[in-house]
């Protein structure tokens, strides 16, 4: 009797686990964002940063899109999020492995470079970090385009620049 109850419970758990909706990343295309991406790649490249990761992502208004990245202790990173130009609010939060918020940035439509959030970060430990960009749009609820980029400062390329603001 116990065996059949356990078997039925396991089957129900498996069924519910496989029947849940899965969020899948979908890329998007926006010419304005693409021009901004190209400009920022050139700018950060001249400052001695190498592009590690990039992705265009289709987002939904008011929903965070988590991005998990492994970061190395003592390495200088530059993170960039570009949101849909018609959104009215843009936010990025970054958490360390212990789920402690280590960065928070917010911009509003109308700010200079309002749809771009960019910040430097040097982790104190080598661990995974979660970056959560979000944008709020009154007219478009789904199908918002966003773009994320992660740059890493290359060795010996400080170019006399000051130490970055780490967001702490």
Residue frames as qw, qx, qy, qz and C-alpha x, y, z in Angstrom:
[[0.000, 0.886, 0.464, 0.000, 0.00, 0.00, 0.00],
 [0.304, -0.801, 0.104, 0.505, 2.80, 2.44, 0.95],
 [0.442, -0.137, 0.593, 0.658, 4.61, 1.65, -2.29],
 [0.238, 0.589, 0.650, 0.417, 1.60, 2.49, -4.46],
 [0.132, -0.940, -0.266, 0.170, 0.94, 5.76, -2.58],
 [0.394, -0.625, 0.319, 0.594, 4.59, 6.77, -3.00],
 [0.406, 0.137, 0.679, 0.596, 4.48, 5.81, -6.69],
 [0.125, 0.797, 0.552, 0.208, 1.32, 7.85, -7.29],
 [0.252, -0.901, -0.054, 0.348, 2.80, 10.83, -5.43],
 [0.442, -0.377, 0.485, 0.653, 5.99, 10.63, -7.53],
 [0.333, 0.410, 0.683, 0.504, 3.98, 10.46, -10.76],
 [0.012, -0.917, -0.400, -0.003, 1.94, 13.51, -9.75],
 [0.350, -0.777, 0.163, 0.497, 5.10, 15.44, -8.90],
 [0.439, -0.102, 0.615, 0.647, 6.73, 14.52, -12.21],
 [0.242, 0.648, 0.642, 0.331, 3.60, 15.46, -14.14],
 [0.105, -0.958, -0.225, 0.145, 3.34, 18.86, -12.47],
 [0.438, -0.600, 0.327, 0.585, 7.06, 19.52, -12.95],
 [0.369, 0.035, 0.666, 0.647, 6.91, 18.83, -16.69],
 [0.152, 0.705, 0.644, 0.255, 3.62, 20.62, -17.33],
 [0.198, -0.798, -0.170, 0.543, 4.76, 24.03, -16.01],
 [0.480, 0.867, 0.054, 0.124, 5.36, 26.87, -18.43],
 [0.718, -0.239, 0.106, 0.645, 9.00, 27.56, -19.18],
 [0.132, 0.941, -0.033, -0.311, 10.26, 31.06, -19.84],
 [0.789, 0.164, 0.306, 0.508, 12.44, 30.99, -22.91],
 [0.169, -0.627, 0.158, 0.744, 14.75, 33.80, -23.92],
 [0.589, 0.628, 0.451, 0.235, 13.85, 35.27, -27.27],
 [0.386, -0.178, 0.161, 0.891, 16.02, 37.70, -29.14],
 [0.260, 0.855, 0.402, -0.202, 14.66, 40.92, -30.63],
 [0.508, 0.211, 0.270, 0.790, 15.73, 43.53, -33.14],
 [0.026, -0.939, -0.282, 0.198, 15.58, 47.29, -32.69],
 [0.613, 0.577, 0.026, 0.539, 17.61, 49.57, -34.97],
 [0.147, -0.879, 0.176, -0.419, 18.00, 52.34, -32.38],
 [0.785, -0.549, 0.287, -0.021, 19.23, 49.88, -29.76],
 [0.900, 0.186, 0.152, 0.362, 21.60, 48.30, -32.31],
 [0.361, 0.762, -0.102, 0.528, 23.18, 51.72, -33.02],
 [0.437, -0.796, 0.274, -0.318, 23.58, 52.33, -29.28],
 [0.939, -0.237, 0.219, 0.121, 25.13, 48.85, -28.86],
 [0.758, 0.450, 0.030, 0.471, 27.66, 49.53, -31.64],
 [0.061, 0.841, -0.183, 0.505, 28.60, 52.91, -30.12],
 [0.649, -0.670, 0.285, -0.221, 29.04, 51.45, -26.64],
 [0.959, 0.000, 0.131, 0.251, 31.15, 48.55, -27.92],
 [0.552, 0.616, -0.078, 0.557, 33.46, 51.06, -29.60],
 [0.232, -0.829, 0.200, -0.469, 33.57, 53.32, -26.52],
 [0.791, -0.530, 0.289, -0.103, 34.35, 50.55, -24.04],
 [0.915, 0.230, 0.060, 0.326, 36.78, 48.90, -26.45],
 [0.351, 0.733, -0.180, 0.554, 38.79, 52.15, -26.58],
 [0.421, -0.728, 0.324, -0.434, 38.80, 52.18, -22.77],
 [0.121, 0.437, -0.878, 0.152, 40.38, 48.72, -22.66],
 [0.648, -0.009, 0.591, -0.480, 37.28, 46.59, -22.08],
 [0.148, 0.108, -0.894, -0.409, 36.65, 43.30, -23.88],
 [0.704, -0.084, -0.074, -0.701, 33.08, 42.17, -24.54],
 [0.195, -0.188, 0.945, -0.184, 32.38, 38.92, -22.66],
 [0.172, 0.414, 0.894, -0.009, 28.65, 38.40, -23.19],
 [0.258, 0.180, -0.071, -0.947, 25.83, 40.11, -25.02],
 [0.100, 0.359, 0.920, 0.120, 22.22, 39.31, -25.81],
 [0.346, -0.151, -0.161, -0.912, 19.14, 40.98, -27.15],
 [0.016, -0.230, -0.933, 0.278, 16.11, 39.92, -25.15],
 [0.331, -0.470, -0.460, -0.677, 12.38, 40.27, -25.61],
 [0.103, -0.066, -0.693, 0.710, 10.93, 41.54, -22.35],
 [0.245, -0.678, -0.644, -0.256, 7.54, 42.12, -20.80],
 [0.082, -0.651, 0.126, -0.744, 6.75, 45.43, -19.09],
 [0.536, -0.607, 0.292, -0.509, 7.27, 45.35, -15.30],
 [0.986, -0.161, 0.045, -0.001, 8.85, 41.86, -15.34],
 [0.278, -0.752, 0.568, 0.188, 12.49, 41.32, -14.42],
 [0.881, 0.402, -0.247, -0.032, 14.65, 39.32, -16.80],
 [0.659, -0.652, 0.358, 0.111, 17.26, 37.51, -14.67],
 [0.676, 0.618, -0.377, 0.138, 20.75, 37.12, -16.12],
 [0.801, -0.554, 0.198, 0.108, 23.22, 34.94, -14.21],
 [0.569, 0.715, -0.344, 0.216, 26.94, 35.50, -14.77],
 [0.840, -0.340, -0.144, 0.397, 30.08, 34.09, -13.14],
 [0.131, 0.936, -0.182, 0.271, 32.34, 36.93, -11.97],
 [0.801, 0.057, -0.355, 0.479, 35.96, 36.68, -10.84],
 [0.498, -0.777, -0.184, 0.339, 37.24, 38.32, -7.66],
 [0.389, -0.594, 0.197, 0.676, 39.14, 41.57, -8.24],
 [0.355, 0.234, 0.612, 0.667, 38.26, 41.81, -11.94],
 [0.166, 0.396, 0.104, -0.897, 36.83, 45.10, -13.23],
 [0.244, 0.420, 0.830, 0.275, 33.53, 44.55, -15.07],
 [0.227, 0.193, -0.038, -0.954, 31.25, 46.95, -16.90],
 [0.237, 0.412, 0.880, -0.017, 27.60, 45.97, -17.24],
 [0.190, 0.142, -0.211, -0.948, 25.24, 47.67, -19.72],
 [0.272, 0.484, 0.827, -0.092, 21.47, 47.38, -20.11],
 [0.129, 0.092, -0.292, -0.943, 19.66, 49.18, -22.94],
 [0.320, 0.422, 0.779, -0.335, 15.86, 49.28, -22.83],
 [0.268, 0.618, 0.625, 0.395, 13.17, 50.13, -25.34],
 [0.187, 0.163, -0.013, 0.969, 13.25, 53.87, -26.00],
 [0.384, -0.477, -0.340, -0.714, 9.49, 54.23, -25.38],
 [0.615, -0.441, -0.615, 0.221, 9.61, 52.80, -21.85],
 [0.167, -0.875, -0.009, -0.455, 9.23, 55.30, -19.03],
 [0.537, -0.708, 0.424, -0.175, 11.30, 53.55, -16.33],
 [0.782, 0.345, -0.502, 0.129, 14.42, 51.37, -16.40],
 [0.557, -0.692, 0.400, -0.225, 15.98, 49.56, -13.44],
 [0.744, 0.281, -0.592, 0.132, 18.81, 47.14, -12.87],
 [0.638, -0.639, 0.352, -0.246, 19.48, 45.29, -9.64],
 [0.638, 0.390, -0.656, 0.105, 22.45, 43.00, -9.12],
 [0.784, -0.530, 0.193, -0.260, 22.74, 40.37, -6.39],
 [0.088, 0.553, -0.827, 0.050, 25.69, 38.32, -5.20],
 [0.459, 0.007, -0.884, -0.091, 25.59, 34.57, -4.46],
 [0.125, -0.238, -0.780, 0.566, 24.15, 35.23, -0.98],
 [0.004, 0.703, 0.640, 0.310, 21.27, 37.16, -2.61],
 [0.263, -0.671, -0.201, 0.663, 22.56, 40.44, -1.19],
 [0.431, 0.857, 0.241, 0.149, 21.79, 43.39, -3.47],
 [0.618, -0.329, 0.121, 0.704, 25.13, 44.92, -4.51],
 [0.105, -0.044, 0.324, 0.939, 23.97, 47.33, -7.24],
 [0.233, 0.704, 0.653, -0.153, 20.78, 49.28, -7.89],
 [0.103, -0.188, 0.267, 0.940, 20.39, 51.78, -10.73],
 [0.302, 0.670, 0.665, -0.135, 17.26, 53.46, -12.03],
 [0.092, -0.133, 0.304, 0.939, 16.64, 55.80, -14.95],
 [0.390, 0.617, 0.550, -0.405, 13.52, 57.46, -16.29],
 [0.487, 0.569, 0.470, 0.467, 12.49, 58.38, -19.79],
 [0.047, 0.971, 0.097, 0.214, 13.74, 61.87, -20.48],
 [0.578, -0.694, 0.293, 0.313, 16.99, 61.47, -18.55],
 [0.315, 0.732, -0.551, -0.248, 20.13, 61.91, -20.62],
 [0.344, 0.260, -0.899, -0.078, 20.80, 58.41, -21.96],
 [0.609, -0.216, 0.351, -0.678, 17.60, 57.47, -20.13],
 [0.948, 0.088, -0.080, -0.294, 17.24, 54.08, -21.78],
 [0.708, 0.362, -0.529, 0.297, 20.83, 53.03, -20.95],
 [0.645, -0.724, 0.208, -0.126, 22.00, 51.84, -17.55],
 [0.742, 0.419, -0.411, 0.324, 25.72, 51.24, -17.24],
 [0.514, -0.796, 0.261, -0.182, 27.81, 50.55, -14.16],
 [0.433, 0.504, -0.714, 0.222, 31.22, 49.26, -13.12],
 [0.832, -0.469, 0.112, -0.276, 31.63, 46.49, -10.60],
 [0.356, 0.484, -0.772, 0.207, 34.58, 44.70, -9.01],
 [0.844, -0.383, -0.289, -0.241, 33.46, 41.58, -7.07],
 [0.328, -0.701, 0.564, -0.288, 35.03, 40.82, -3.72],
 [0.610, -0.172, 0.772, -0.053, 34.64, 37.05, -4.30],
 [0.229, 0.186, -0.772, -0.563, 34.62, 34.78, -7.34],
 [0.299, 0.292, 0.848, -0.327, 31.00, 33.67, -7.53],
 [0.101, 0.498, 0.699, 0.503, 27.85, 33.81, -9.61],
 [0.094, 0.289, 0.265, -0.915, 25.90, 37.07, -9.62],
 [0.232, 0.587, 0.761, 0.152, 22.32, 37.63, -10.76],
 [0.011, -0.160, 0.110, 0.981, 21.51, 40.77, -12.72],
 [0.191, 0.574, 0.792, -0.081, 17.83, 41.70, -13.02],
 [0.011, 0.048, -0.218, -0.975, 16.97, 44.38, -15.59],
 [0.167, 0.612, 0.760, -0.141, 13.36, 45.59, -15.82],
 [0.015, 0.033, 0.221, 0.975, 11.55, 48.26, -17.82],
 [0.224, 0.550, 0.677, -0.436, 8.09, 49.78, -17.49],
 [0.009, -0.022, -0.509, -0.860, 6.10, 50.77, -20.56],
 [0.424, 0.286, 0.449, -0.733, 2.52, 52.06, -20.54],
 [0.647, 0.440, -0.168, -0.599, 1.66, 51.25, -24.17],
 [0.672, 0.310, -0.664, -0.107, 3.66, 48.08, -24.87],
 [0.754, -0.484, 0.322, -0.304, 3.10, 45.35, -22.30],
 [0.865, -0.094, 0.447, 0.206, 4.85, 42.58, -24.24],
 [0.728, 0.537, 0.224, 0.364, 7.46, 42.54, -26.96],
 [0.115, -0.970, 0.199, 0.076, 9.77, 45.16, -25.47],
 [0.806, 0.397, -0.268, 0.348, 13.31, 44.93, -26.74],
 [0.476, -0.840, 0.258, 0.031, 16.19, 45.00, -24.29],
 [0.745, 0.497, -0.360, 0.261, 19.91, 44.42, -24.67],
 [0.664, -0.719, 0.199, 0.060, 22.49, 43.36, -22.09],
 [0.666, 0.573, -0.373, 0.298, 26.28, 43.45, -22.38],
 [0.726, -0.659, 0.119, 0.158, 29.03, 42.44, -19.97],
 [0.517, 0.735, -0.336, 0.282, 32.54, 43.80, -20.50],
 [0.826, -0.469, -0.033, 0.311, 35.76, 42.90, -18.70],
 [0.016, 0.937, -0.334, -0.104, 38.74, 45.20, -18.29],
 [0.903, 0.299, -0.219, 0.216, 41.73, 43.63, -20.02],
 [0.745, -0.480, -0.034, 0.462, 45.02, 43.29, -18.17],
 [0.488, -0.229, 0.181, 0.822, 47.29, 46.32, -18.33],
 [0.155, 0.505, 0.507, 0.681, 44.68, 48.55, -19.98],
 [0.233, -0.677, -0.505, 0.483, 43.98, 51.05, -17.22],
 [0.335, 0.619, 0.298, 0.645, 45.04, 53.94, -19.49],
 [0.187, 0.134, -0.318, 0.920, 45.54, 56.13, -16.43],
 [0.452, -0.513, -0.377, -0.625, 41.82, 56.05, -15.64],
 [0.335, -0.412, 0.538, -0.655, 40.60, 56.30, -12.08],
 [0.059, 0.064, 0.978, -0.190, 39.29, 53.35, -10.12],
 [0.285, -0.374, -0.628, -0.619, 35.67, 52.58, -11.05],
 [0.494, -0.225, 0.338, -0.769, 32.64, 53.36, -8.96],
 [0.119, 0.042, -0.992, -0.025, 31.67, 49.88, -7.79],
 [0.501, -0.396, -0.489, -0.595, 28.09, 50.74, -6.97],
 [0.599, -0.381, -0.648, 0.277, 28.60, 50.08, -3.26]]
